[in-house]
Amino acid sequence: MHIKTNDTVIVLSGRDKGKQGKVLSVDPEGRKAIVEGVNIAKRHKKPRKEGEPGGIITMETPIYFSKLMRVCPKCDKPTKPAYDFEDDGKKFRVCKKCGVKI
């Protein structure tokens, strides 16, 4: 998985192409992520209980990983991260463009 929660990503295709946002949640099994301010949908909600408001609600819907790419915090360019290992064997992500540890 090259995208994790709290990463900044850019949308590569679709109606929101070029938009950037922060990843709010990730579904690794479905290969989807919910990104802040991207892939907005409107749902008509009916009040279920007495006193509960109904109306049109806007919400972010999941978008496939293949349409997203991580943005490097240092060089501010979209990049698919490379992986490297520390001396103690811990795995970490590296920007392919500028070589900085993400």
Gaussian input, Z-matrix of N, CA and C with variables (Angstrom, degrees):
# hf/3-21g

backbone

0 1
 N
 C     1     B1
 C     2     B2     1     A1
 N     3     B3     2     A2     1     D1
 C     4     B4     3     A3     2     D2
 C     5     B5     4     A4     3     D3
 N     6     B6     5     A5     4     D4
 C     7     B7     6     A6     5     D5
 C     8     B8     7     A7     6     D6
 N     9     B9     8     A8     7     D7
 C    10    B10     9     A9     8     D8
 C    11    B11    10    A10     9     D9
 N    12    B12    11    A11    10    D10
 C    13    B13    12    A12    11    D11
 C    14    B14    13    A13    12    D12
 N    15    B15    14    A14    13    D13
 C    16    B16    15    A15    14    D14
 C    17    B17    16    A16    15    D15
 N    18    B18    17    A17    16    D16
 C    19    B19    18    A18    17    D17
 C    20    B20    19    A19    18    D18
 N    21    B21    20    A20    19    D19
 C    22    B22    21    A21    20    D20
 C    23    B23    22    A22    21    D21
 N    24    B24    23    A23    22    D22
 C    25    B25    24    A24    23    D23
 C    26    B26    25    A25    24    D24
 N    27    B27    26    A26    25    D25
 C    28    B28    27    A27    26    D26
 C    29    B29    28    A28    27    D27
 N    30    B30    29    A29    28    D28
 C    31    B31    30    A30    29    D29
 C    32    B32    31    A31    30    D30
 N    33    B33    32    A32    31    D31
 C    34    B34    33    A33    32    D32
 C    35    B35    34    A34    33    D33
 N    36    B36    35    A35    34    D34
 C    37    B37    36    A36    35    D35
 C    38    B38    37    A37    36    D36
 N    39    B39    38    A38    37    D37
 C    40    B40    39    A39    38    D38
 C    41    B41    40    A40    39    D39
 N    42    B42    41    A41    40    D40
 C    43    B43    42    A42    41    D41
 C    44    B44    43    A43    42    D42
 N    45    B45    44    A44    43    D43
 C    46    B46    45    A45    44    D44
 C    47    B47    46    A46    45    D45
 N    48    B48    47    A47    46    D46
 C    49    B49    48    A48    47    D47
 C    50    B50    49    A49    48    D48
 N    51    B51    50    A50    49    D49
 C    52    B52    51    A51    50    D50
 C    53    B53    52    A52    51    D51
 N    54    B54    53    A53    52    D52
 C    55    B55    54    A54    53    D53
 C    56    B56    55    A55    54    D54
 N    57    B57    56    A56    55    D55
 C    58    B58    57    A57    56    D56
 C    59    B59    58    A58    57    D57
 N    60    B60    59    A59    58    D58
 C    61    B61    60    A60    59    D59
 C    62    B62    61    A61    60    D60
 N    63    B63    62    A62    61    D61
 C    64    B64    63    A63    62    D62
 C    65    B65    64    A64    63    D63
 N    66    B66    65    A65    64    D64
 C    67    B67    66    A66    65    D65
 C    68    B68    67    A67    66    D66
 N    69    B69    68    A68    67    D67
 C    70    B70    69    A69    68    D68
 C    71    B71    70    A70    69    D69
 N    72    B72    71    A71    70    D70
 C    73    B73    72    A72    71    D71
 C    74    B74    73    A73    72    D72
 N    75    B75    74    A74    73    D73
 C    76    B76    75    A75    74    D74
 C    77    B77    76    A76    75    D75
 N    78    B78    77    A77    76    D76
 C    79    B79    78    A78    77    D77
 C    80    B80    79    A79    78    D78
 N    81    B81    80    A80    79    D79
 C    82    B82    81    A81    80    D80
 C    83    B83    82    A82    81    D81
 N    84    B84    83    A83    82    D82
 C    85    B85    84    A84    83    D83
 C    86    B86    85    A85    84    D84
 N    87    B87    86    A86    85    D85
 C    88    B88    87    A87    86    D86
 C    89    B89    88    A88    87    D87
 N    90    B90    89    A89    88    D88
 C    91    B91    90    A90    89    D89
 C    92    B92    91    A91    90    D90
 N    93    B93    92    A92    91    D91
 C    94    B94    93    A93    92    D92
 C    95    B95    94    A94    93    D93
 N    96    B96    95    A95    94    D94
 C    97    B97    96    A96    95    D95
 C    98    B98    97    A97    96    D96
 N    99    B99    98    A98    97    D97
 C   100   B100    99    A99    98    D98
 C   101   B101   100   A100    99    D99
 N   102   B102   101   A101   100   D100
 C   103   B103   102   A102   101   D101
 C   104   B104   103   A103   102   D102
 N   105   B105   104   A104   103   D103
 C   106   B106   105   A105   104   D104
 C   107   B107   106   A106   105   D105
 N   108   B108   107   A107   106   D106
 C   109   B109   108   A108   107   D107
 C   110   B110   109   A109   108   D108
 N   111   B111   110   A110   109   D109
 C   112   B112   111   A111   110   D110
 C   113   B113   112   A112   111   D111
 N   114   B114   113   A113   112   D112
 C   115   B115   114   A114   113   D113
 C   116   B116   115   A115   114   D114
 N   117   B117   116   A116   115   D115
 C   118   B118   117   A117   116   D116
 C   119   B119   118   A118   117   D117
 N   120   B120   119   A119   118   D118
 C   121   B121   120   A120   119   D119
 C   122   B122   121   A121   120   D120
 N   123   B123   122   A122   121   D121
 C   124   B124   123   A123   122   D122
 C   125   B125   124   A124   123   D123
 N   126   B126   125   A125   124   D124
 C   127   B127   126   A126   125   D125
 C   128   B128   127   A127   126   D126
 N   129   B129   128   A128   127   D127
 C   130   B130   129   A129   128   D128
 C   131   B131   130   A130   129   D129
 N   132   B132   131   A131   130   D130
 C   133   B133   132   A132   131   D131
 C   134   B134   133   A133   132   D132
 N   135   B135   134   A134   133   D133
 C   136   B136   135   A135   134   D134
 C   137   B137   136   A136   135   D135
 N   138   B138   137   A137   136   D136
 C   139   B139   138   A138   137   D137
 C   140   B140   139   A139   138   D138
 N   141   B141   140   A140   139   D139
 C   142   B142   141   A141   140   D140
 C   143   B143   142   A142   141   D141
 N   144   B144   143   A143   142   D142
 C   145   B145   144   A144   143   D143
 C   146   B146   145   A145   144   D144
 N   147   B147   146   A146   145   D145
 C   148   B148   147   A147   146   D146
 C   149   B149   148   A148   147   D147
 N   150   B150   149   A149   148   D148
 C   151   B151   150   A150   149   D149
 C   152   B152   151   A151   150   D150
 N   153   B153   152   A152   151   D151
 C   154   B154   153   A153   152   D152
 C   155   B155   154   A154   153   D153
 N   156   B156   155   A155   154   D154
 C   157   B157   156   A156   155   D155
 C   158   B158   157   A157   156   D156
 N   159   B159   158   A158   157   D157
 C   160   B160   159   A159   158   D158
 C   161   B161   160   A160   159   D159
 N   162   B162   161   A161   160   D160
 C   163   B163   162   A162   161   D161
 C   164   B164   163   A163   162   D162
 N   165   B165   164   A164   163   D163
 C   166   B166   165   A165   164   D164
 C   167   B167   166   A166   165   D165
 N   168   B168   167   A167   166   D166
 C   169   B169   168   A168   167   D167
 C   170   B170   169   A169   168   D168
 N   171   B171   170   A170   169   D169
 C   172   B172   171   A171   170   D170
 C   173   B173   172   A172   171   D171
 N   174   B174   173   A173   172   D172
 C   175   B175   174   A174   173   D173
 C   176   B176   175   A175   174   D174
 N   177   B177   176   A176   175   D175
 C   178   B178   177   A177   176   D176
 C   179   B179   178   A178   177   D177
 N   180   B180   179   A179   178   D178
 C   181   B181   180   A180   179   D179
 C   182   B182   181   A181   180   D180
 N   183   B183   182   A182   181   D181
 C   184   B184   183   A183   182   D182
 C   185   B185   184   A184   183   D183
 N   186   B186   185   A185   184   D184
 C   187   B187   186   A186   185   D185
 C   188   B188   187   A187   186   D186
 N   189   B189   188   A188   187   D187
 C   190   B190   189   A189   188   D188
 C   191   B191   190   A190   189   D189
 N   192   B192   191   A191   190   D190
 C   193   B193   192   A192   191   D191
 C   194   B194   193   A193   192   D192
 N   195   B195   194   A194   193   D193
 C   196   B196   195   A195   194   D194
 C   197   B197   196   A196   195   D195
 N   198   B198   197   A197   196   D196
 C   199   B199   198   A198   197   D197
 C   200   B200   199   A199   198   D198
 N   201   B201   200   A200   199   D199
 C   202   B202   201   A201   200   D200
 C   203   B203   202   A202   201   D201
 N   204   B204   203   A203   202   D202
 C   205   B205   204   A204   203   D203
 C   206   B206   205   A205   204   D204
 N   207   B207   206   A206   205   D205
 C   208   B208   207   A207   206   D206
 C   209   B209   208   A208   207   D207
 N   210   B210   209   A209   208   D208
 C   211   B211   210   A210   209   D209
 C   212   B212   211   A211   210   D210
 N   213   B213   212   A212   211   D211
 C   214   B214   213   A213   212   D212
 C   215   B215   214   A214   213   D213
 N   216   B216   215   A215   214   D214
 C   217   B217   216   A216   215   D215
 C   218   B218   217   A217   216   D216
 N   219   B219   218   A218   217   D217
 C   220   B220   219   A219   218   D218
 C   221   B221   220   A220   219   D219
 N   222   B222   221   A221   220   D220
 C   223   B223   222   A222   221   D221
 C   224   B224   223   A223   222   D222
 N   225   B225   224   A224   223   D223
 C   226   B226   225   A225   224   D224
 C   227   B227   226   A226   225   D225
 N   228   B228   227   A227   226   D226
 C   229   B229   228   A228   227   D227
 C   230   B230   229   A229   228   D228
 N   231   B231   230   A230   229   D229
 C   232   B232   231   A231   230   D230
 C   233   B233   232   A232   231   D231
 N   234   B234   233   A233   232   D232
 C   235   B235   234   A234   233   D233
 C   236   B236   235   A235   234   D234
 N   237   B237   236   A236   235   D235
 C   238   B238   237   A237   236   D236
 C   239   B239   238   A238   237   D237
 N   240   B240   239   A239   238   D238
 C   241   B241   240   A240   239   D239
 C   242   B242   241   A241   240   D240
 N   243   B243   242   A242   241   D241
 C   244   B244   243   A243   242   D242
 C   245   B245   244   A244   243   D243
 N   246   B246   245   A245   244   D244
 C   247   B247   246   A246   245   D245
 C   248   B248   247   A247   246   D246
 N   249   B249   248   A248   247   D247
 C   250   B250   249   A249   248   D248
 C   251   B251   250   A250   249   D249
 N   252   B252   251   A251   250   D250
 C   253   B253   252   A252   251   D251
 C   254   B254   253   A253   252   D252
 N   255   B255   254   A254   253   D253
 C   256   B256   255   A255   254   D254
 C   257   B257   256   A256   255   D255
 N   258   B258   257   A257   256   D256
 C   259   B259   258   A258   257   D257
 C   260   B260   259   A259   258   D258
 N   261   B261   260   A260   259   D259
 C   262   B262   261   A261   260   D260
 C   263   B263   262   A262   261   D261
 N   264   B264   263   A263   262   D262
 C   265   B265   264   A264   263   D263
 C   266   B266   265   A265   264   D264
 N   267   B267   266   A266   265   D265
 C   268   B268   267   A267   266   D266
 C   269   B269   268   A268   267   D267
 N   270   B270   269   A269   268   D268
 C   271   B271   270   A270   269   D269
 C   272   B272   271   A271   270   D270
 N   273   B273   272   A272   271   D271
 C   274   B274   273   A273   272   D272
 C   275   B275   274   A274   273   D273
 N   276   B276   275   A275   274   D274
 C   277   B277   276   A276   275   D275
 C   278   B278   277   A277   276   D276
 N   279   B279   278   A278   277   D277
 C   280   B280   279   A279   278   D278
 C   281   B281   280   A280   279   D279
 N   282   B282   281   A281   280   D280
 C   283   B283   282   A282   281   D281
 C   284   B284   283   A283   282   D282
 N   285   B285   284   A284   283   D283
 C   286   B286   285   A285   284   D284
 C   287   B287   286   A286   285   D285
 N   288   B288   287   A287   286   D286
 C   289   B289   288   A288   287   D287
 C   290   B290   289   A289   288   D288
 N   291   B291   290   A290   289   D289
 C   292   B292   291   A291   290   D290
 C   293   B293   292   A292   291   D291
 N   294   B294   293   A293   292   D292
 C   295   B295   294   A294   293   D293
 C   296   B296   295   A295   294   D294
 N   297   B297   296   A296   295   D295
 C   298   B298   297   A297   296   D296
 C   299   B299   298   A298   297   D297
 N   300   B300   299   A299   298   D298
 C   301   B301   300   A300   299   D299
 C   302   B302   301   A301   300   D300
 N   303   B303   302   A302   301   D301
 C   304   B304   303   A303   302   D302
 C   305   B305   304   A304   303   D303

   B1=1.4479
   B2=1.5248
   B3=1.3070
   B4=1.4573
   B5=1.5291
   B6=1.3269
   B7=1.4588
   B8=1.5201
   B9=1.3344
   B10=1.4585
   B11=1.5216
   B12=1.3219
   B13=1.4549
   B14=1.5338
   B15=1.3250
   B16=1.4672
   B17=1.5328
   B18=1.3312
   B19=1.4643
   B20=1.5246
   B21=1.3244
   B22=1.4537
   B23=1.5220
   B24=1.3353
   B25=1.4612
   B26=1.5206
   B27=1.3331
   B28=1.4569
   B29=1.5350
   B30=1.3377
   B31=1.4607
   B32=1.5259
   B33=1.3480
   B34=1.4554
   B35=1.5251
   B36=1.3263
   B37=1.4577
   B38=1.5193
   B39=1.3236
   B40=1.4568
   B41=1.5149
   B42=1.3179
   B43=1.4655
   B44=1.5257
   B45=1.3178
   B46=1.4697
   B47=1.5228
   B48=1.3181
   B49=1.4581
   B50=1.5275
   B51=1.3533
   B52=1.4583
   B53=1.5168
   B54=1.3227
   B55=1.4686
   B56=1.5172
   B57=1.3326
   B58=1.4641
   B59=1.5076
   B60=1.3126
   B61=1.4522
   B62=1.5113
   B63=1.3330
   B64=1.4604
   B65=1.5227
   B66=1.3204
   B67=1.4599
   B68=1.5294
   B69=1.3397
   B70=1.4562
   B71=1.5213
   B72=1.3377
   B73=1.4645
   B74=1.5245
   B75=1.3366
   B76=1.4618
   B77=1.5282
   B78=1.3406
   B79=1.4577
   B80=1.5259
   B81=1.3485
   B82=1.4566
   B83=1.5260
   B84=1.3326
   B85=1.4634
   B86=1.5257
   B87=1.3268
   B88=1.4539
   B89=1.5142
   B90=1.3420
   B91=1.4766
   B92=1.5250
   B93=1.3436
   B94=1.4572
   B95=1.5213
   B96=1.3363
   B97=1.4569
   B98=1.5252
   B99=1.3283
   B100=1.4562
   B101=1.5191
   B102=1.3474
   B103=1.4618
   B104=1.5254
   B105=1.3337
   B106=1.4545
   B107=1.5354
   B108=1.3309
   B109=1.4609
   B110=1.5191
   B111=1.3289
   B112=1.4655
   B113=1.5249
   B114=1.3318
   B115=1.4619
   B116=1.5298
   B117=1.3281
   B118=1.4594
   B119=1.5299
   B120=1.3404
   B121=1.4570
   B122=1.5257
   B123=1.3246
   B124=1.4574
   B125=1.5147
   B126=1.3099
   B127=1.4518
   B128=1.5287
   B129=1.3180
   B130=1.4594
   B131=1.5197
   B132=1.3378
   B133=1.4551
   B134=1.5196
   B135=1.3178
   B136=1.4494
   B137=1.5245
   B138=1.3246
   B139=1.4630
   B140=1.5316
   B141=1.3192
   B142=1.4697
   B143=1.5326
   B144=1.3285
   B145=1.4562
   B146=1.5297
   B147=1.2822
   B148=1.4580
   B149=1.5291
   B150=1.3144
   B151=1.4622
   B152=1.5168
   B153=1.3306
   B154=1.4701
   B155=1.5318
   B156=1.3287
   B157=1.4649
   B158=1.5266
   B159=1.3051
   B160=1.4515
   B161=1.5158
   B162=1.3073
   B163=1.4557
   B164=1.5058
   B165=1.3238
   B166=1.4618
   B167=1.5252
   B168=1.3219
   B169=1.4618
   B170=1.5251
   B171=1.3422
   B172=1.4653
   B173=1.5201
   B174=1.3357
   B175=1.4624
   B176=1.5237
   B177=1.3449
   B178=1.4542
   B179=1.5275
   B180=1.3202
   B181=1.4562
   B182=1.5313
   B183=1.3295
   B184=1.4648
   B185=1.5363
   B186=1.3286
   B187=1.4644
   B188=1.5266
   B189=1.3371
   B190=1.4618
   B191=1.5330
   B192=1.3524
   B193=1.4626
   B194=1.5241
   B195=1.3271
   B196=1.4589
   B197=1.5288
   B198=1.3178
   B199=1.4636
   B200=1.5257
   B201=1.3375
   B202=1.4622
   B203=1.5248
   B204=1.3337
   B205=1.4609
   B206=1.5245
   B207=1.3053
   B208=1.4631
   B209=1.5069
   B210=1.3581
   B211=1.4570
   B212=1.5190
   B213=1.3300
   B214=1.4680
   B215=1.5299
   B216=1.3384
   B217=1.4637
   B218=1.5323
   B219=1.3476
   B220=1.4612
   B221=1.5286
   B222=1.3409
   B223=1.4675
   B224=1.5289
   B225=1.3564
   B226=1.4616
   B227=1.5331
   B228=1.3520
   B229=1.4600
   B230=1.5231
   B231=1.3438
   B232=1.4570
   B233=1.5321
   B234=1.3163
   B235=1.4550
   B236=1.5176
   B237=1.3289
   B238=1.4535
   B239=1.5217
   B240=1.3267
   B241=1.4660
   B242=1.5222
   B243=1.3257
   B244=1.4598
   B245=1.5298
   B246=1.3089
   B247=1.4636
   B248=1.5139
   B249=1.3413
   B250=1.4586
   B251=1.5210
   B252=1.3218
   B253=1.4539
   B254=1.5195
   B255=1.3396
   B256=1.4605
   B257=1.5249
   B258=1.3362
   B259=1.4612
   B260=1.5212
   B261=1.3375
   B262=1.4589
   B263=1.5302
   B264=1.3370
   B265=1.4619
   B266=1.5090
   B267=1.3505
   B268=1.4546
   B269=1.5199
   B270=1.3204
   B271=1.4622
   B272=1.5303
   B273=1.3447
   B274=1.4625
   B275=1.5246
   B276=1.3319
   B277=1.4624
   B278=1.5267
   B279=1.3428
   B280=1.4591
   B281=1.5309
   B282=1.3368
   B283=1.4617
   B284=1.5239
   B285=1.3337
   B286=1.4711
   B287=1.5206
   B288=1.3296
   B289=1.4656
   B290=1.5277
   B291=1.3747
   B292=1.4649
   B293=1.5314
   B294=1.3328
   B295=1.4625
   B296=1.5024
   B297=1.3259
   B298=1.4622
   B299=1.5242
   B300=1.3312
   B301=1.4644
   B302=1.5240
   B303=1.3358
   B304=1.4739
   B305=1.5112
   A1=109.20
   A2=117.99
   A3=120.22
   A4=112.78
   A5=117.78
   A6=121.78
   A7=108.85
   A8=115.71
   A9=121.55
   A10=109.59
   A11=117.11
   A12=122.72
   A13=109.92
   A14=117.00
   A15=127.16
   A16=113.65
   A17=118.94
   A18=121.54
   A19=108.96
   A20=116.76
   A21=121.46
   A22=107.22
   A23=115.91
   A24=120.72
   A25=110.48
   A26=115.83
   A27=122.88
   A28=107.21
   A29=115.98
   A30=121.19
   A31=108.47
   A32=116.71
   A33=122.42
   A34=113.66
   A35=118.30
   A36=120.37
   A37=110.54
   A38=115.70
   A39=121.29
   A40=111.46
   A41=116.04
   A42=119.83
   A43=113.08
   A44=117.78
   A45=122.02
   A46=112.09
   A47=118.35
   A48=122.94
   A49=110.80
   A50=115.65
   A51=121.27
   A52=114.44
   A53=118.61
   A54=121.20
   A55=110.37
   A56=114.88
   A57=121.18
   A58=109.10
   A59=116.42
   A60=121.00
   A61=111.44
   A62=114.75
   A63=121.98
   A64=108.57
   A65=117.28
   A66=122.18
   A67=108.43
   A68=115.82
   A69=121.25
   A70=112.39
   A71=116.38
   A72=120.08
   A73=109.66
   A74=115.35
   A75=122.20
   A76=108.89
   A77=116.26
   A78=122.96
   A79=107.66
   A80=118.62
   A81=120.89
   A82=113.75
   A83=118.03
   A84=120.54
   A85=111.38
   A86=116.79
   A87=121.13
   A88=113.01
   A89=117.18
   A90=123.99
   A91=111.07
   A92=116.65
   A93=121.84
   A94=110.59
   A95=115.18
   A96=121.59
   A97=108.94
   A98=116.43
   A99=121.73
   A100=106.92
   A101=115.77
   A102=122.25
   A103=108.82
   A104=115.82
   A105=122.51
   A106=111.29
   A107=116.81
   A108=122.11
   A109=115.14
   A110=118.33
   A111=122.22
   A112=108.95
   A113=116.69
   A114=123.67
   A115=110.79
   A116=116.10
   A117=123.30
   A118=109.58
   A119=116.43
   A120=122.29
   A121=108.29
   A122=115.94
   A123=121.49
   A124=108.75
   A125=115.54
   A126=122.00
   A127=108.30
   A128=115.96
   A129=121.52
   A130=107.40
   A131=116.61
   A132=121.29
   A133=109.39
   A134=114.84
   A135=121.79
   A136=108.47
   A137=118.89
   A138=119.14
   A139=110.75
   A140=117.91
   A141=122.16
   A142=112.01
   A143=117.19
   A144=121.21
   A145=108.92
   A146=115.59
   A147=119.85
   A148=109.19
   A149=116.31
   A150=121.54
   A151=113.91
   A152=117.92
   A153=121.27
   A154=108.87
   A155=117.26
   A156=118.82
   A157=112.14
   A158=115.57
   A159=121.53
   A160=107.92
   A161=117.56
   A162=120.35
   A163=112.16
   A164=114.55
   A165=121.10
   A166=108.35
   A167=115.93
   A168=121.95
   A169=108.51
   A170=117.10
   A171=121.00
   A172=108.67
   A173=115.60
   A174=120.32
   A175=110.04
   A176=115.56
   A177=121.07
   A178=108.93
   A179=116.31
   A180=120.67
   A181=109.08
   A182=118.04
   A183=120.54
   A184=112.74
   A185=114.74
   A186=122.44
   A187=107.27
   A188=117.15
   A189=121.74
   A190=111.54
   A191=115.55
   A192=122.38
   A193=111.79
   A194=117.17
   A195=120.66
   A196=112.03
   A197=117.77
   A198=121.91
   A199=112.15
   A200=117.42
   A201=122.09
   A202=111.09
   A203=115.70
   A204=120.70
   A205=108.66
   A206=115.79
   A207=123.40
   A208=110.82
   A209=117.23
   A210=122.43
   A211=108.03
   A212=116.30
   A213=121.93
   A214=108.94
   A215=118.33
   A216=120.20
   A217=113.79
   A218=117.83
   A219=119.95
   A220=112.27
   A221=117.27
   A222=119.97
   A223=112.38
   A224=118.01
   A225=124.16
   A226=112.29
   A227=116.26
   A228=121.43
   A229=108.91
   A230=117.74
   A231=119.44
   A232=111.36
   A233=116.28
   A234=120.90
   A235=110.38
   A236=116.44
   A237=120.32
   A238=105.61
   A239=117.79
   A240=119.12
   A241=113.98
   A242=115.05
   A243=122.37
   A244=106.68
   A245=116.72
   A246=120.42
   A247=109.68
   A248=115.03
   A249=121.61
   A250=107.63
   A251=116.97
   A252=121.40
   A253=110.51
   A254=115.65
   A255=121.38
   A256=108.34
   A257=116.08
   A258=120.92
   A259=112.63
   A260=116.52
   A261=119.77
   A262=112.40
   A263=117.98
   A264=121.75
   A265=114.98
   A266=117.98
   A267=120.58
   A268=110.39
   A269=115.94
   A270=122.33
   A271=109.42
   A272=117.64
   A273=121.01
   A274=109.96
   A275=115.86
   A276=121.62
   A277=111.06
   A278=115.59
   A279=122.18
   A280=108.04
   A281=116.76
   A282=121.49
   A283=108.40
   A284=117.04
   A285=121.05
   A286=112.05
   A287=117.70
   A288=121.08
   A289=112.33
   A290=116.19
   A291=117.53
   A292=113.18
   A293=118.13
   A294=121.41
   A295=115.91
   A296=118.58
   A297=122.22
   A298=110.19
   A299=115.93
   A300=121.31
   A301=108.96
   A302=115.18
   A303=120.34
   A304=109.16
   D1=119.66
   D2=-178.56
   D3=-94.22
   D4=-3.23
   D5=179.00
   D6=-122.27
   D7=133.65
   D8=179.04
   D9=-129.06
   D10=168.20
   D11=179.15
   D12=-60.66
   D13=142.25
   D14=-179.98
   D15=74.26
   D16=6.19
   D17=172.77
   D18=-75.80
   D19=151.32
   D20=171.29
   D21=-95.10
   D22=128.20
   D23=-176.35
   D24=-128.15
   D25=161.78
   D26=175.51
   D27=-121.48
   D28=143.98
   D29=-179.68
   D30=-87.26
   D31=129.62
   D32=-175.77
   D33=-90.82
   D34=-29.55
   D35=-177.55
   D36=-150.04
   D37=163.82
   D38=179.53
   D39=103.27
   D40=-172.66
   D41=-175.78
   D42=-70.00
   D43=-18.95
   D44=179.05
   D45=-102.66
   D46=23.29
   D47=-177.50
   D48=-55.69
   D49=130.74
   D50=178.27
   D51=93.90
   D52=-13.46
   D53=179.60
   D54=-76.10
   D55=145.78
   D56=176.16
   D57=-113.22
   D58=151.18
   D59=177.63
   D60=-166.33
   D61=168.97
   D62=179.88
   D63=-94.18
   D64=138.18
   D65=179.75
   D66=-75.86
   D67=122.20
   D68=-179.54
   D69=-88.88
   D70=-40.73
   D71=177.50
   D72=-153.46
   D73=160.52
   D74=-174.89
   D75=-131.64
   D76=138.68
   D77=173.68
   D78=-117.88
   D79=93.46
   D80=-175.36
   D81=-65.25
   D82=-32.40
   D83=-179.63
   D84=-70.30
   D85=-39.65
   D86=179.20
   D87=-87.38
   D88=-4.15
   D89=-179.13
   D90=57.32
   D91=41.88
   D92=-178.71
   D93=-131.46
   D94=159.06
   D95=177.12
   D96=-140.71
   D97=151.97
   D98=173.58
   D99=-102.95
   D100=122.71
   D101=-176.23
   D102=-113.87
   D103=136.88
   D104=-178.36
   D105=-63.66
   D106=122.40
   D107=175.84
   D108=78.98
   D109=10.54
   D110=-177.75
   D111=-124.52
   D112=145.33
   D113=177.86
   D114=58.06
   D115=53.44
   D116=-177.96
   D117=-78.04
   D118=135.32
   D119=176.77
   D120=-129.03
   D121=152.40
   D122=177.12
   D123=-107.90
   D124=133.68
   D125=178.53
   D126=-120.79
   D127=136.22
   D128=176.18
   D129=-89.85
   D130=115.25
   D131=-175.66
   D132=-108.01
   D133=129.17
   D134=178.88
   D135=-94.01
   D136=138.61
   D137=178.06
   D138=-65.53
   D139=128.42
   D140=-177.09
   D141=-95.68
   D142=-34.22
   D143=-178.96
   D144=-115.59
   D145=161.19
   D146=178.29
   D147=-67.42
   D148=128.41
   D149=-179.15
   D150=91.91
   D151=-12.09
   D152=178.78
   D153=-79.90
   D154=130.75
   D155=-178.81
   D156=-75.62
   D157=148.06
   D158=173.83
   D159=-112.97
   D160=-177.69
   D161=177.48
   D162=139.71
   D163=-166.49
   D164=-178.99
   D165=-96.94
   D166=122.90
   D167=-177.10
   D168=-112.80
   D169=133.06
   D170=174.81
   D171=-98.23
   D172=138.16
   D173=-178.17
   D174=-150.06
   D175=154.69
   D176=175.48
   D177=-80.91
   D178=135.54
   D179=177.48
   D180=-110.92
   D181=158.22
   D182=-176.83
   D183=-64.25
   D184=149.21
   D185=178.49
   D186=-131.97
   D187=143.68
   D188=-176.31
   D189=-67.21
   D190=146.78
   D191=177.60
   D192=-58.00
   D193=-34.10
   D194=-175.93
   D195=-65.00
   D196=-19.05
   D197=178.53
   D198=-93.66
   D199=0.02
   D200=-176.56
   D201=-118.49
   D202=149.20
   D203=173.73
   D204=-140.59
   D205=138.07
   D206=-179.35
   D207=-65.60
   D208=141.74
   D209=176.32
   D210=-106.73
   D211=127.27
   D212=-179.86
   D213=-68.52
   D214=132.59
   D215=179.87
   D216=-69.43
   D217=-25.29
   D218=-177.88
   D219=-86.66
   D220=-55.50
   D221=-175.77
   D222=-89.32
   D223=-8.82
   D224=176.68
   D225=57.78
   D226=35.16
   D227=177.59
   D228=-118.63
   D229=147.86
   D230=176.29
   D231=-69.68
   D232=133.84
   D233=-178.49
   D234=-152.43
   D235=144.14
   D236=170.58
   D237=-88.23
   D238=121.05
   D239=-173.38
   D240=-68.06
   D241=145.49
   D242=171.73
   D243=-92.56
   D244=164.95
   D245=-179.99
   D246=-119.46
   D247=142.28
   D248=178.79
   D249=-138.60
   D250=167.38
   D251=-178.21
   D252=-119.94
   D253=141.30
   D254=174.07
   D255=-81.15
   D256=175.30
   D257=-178.42
   D258=-61.99
   D259=-34.30
   D260=-178.81
   D261=-84.47
   D262=3.62
   D263=175.82
   D264=95.35
   D265=1.28
   D266=178.80
   D267=-73.68
   D268=139.44
   D269=-179.06
   D270=-92.77
   D271=138.13
   D272=176.59
   D273=-141.89
   D274=161.46
   D275=-177.68
   D276=-93.64
   D277=145.04
   D278=-178.67
   D279=-131.02
   D280=139.17
   D281=176.04
   D282=-72.08
   D283=129.99
   D284=-179.90
   D285=-73.44
   D286=-22.53
   D287=-175.58
   D288=-85.05
   D289=-45.83
   D290=-175.99
   D291=-113.80
   D292=-9.48
   D293=175.84
   D294=80.16
   D295=13.44
   D296=-178.11
   D297=-86.97
   D298=144.13
   D299=176.50
   D300=-70.03
   D301=129.00
   D302=-178.37
   D303=-95.01

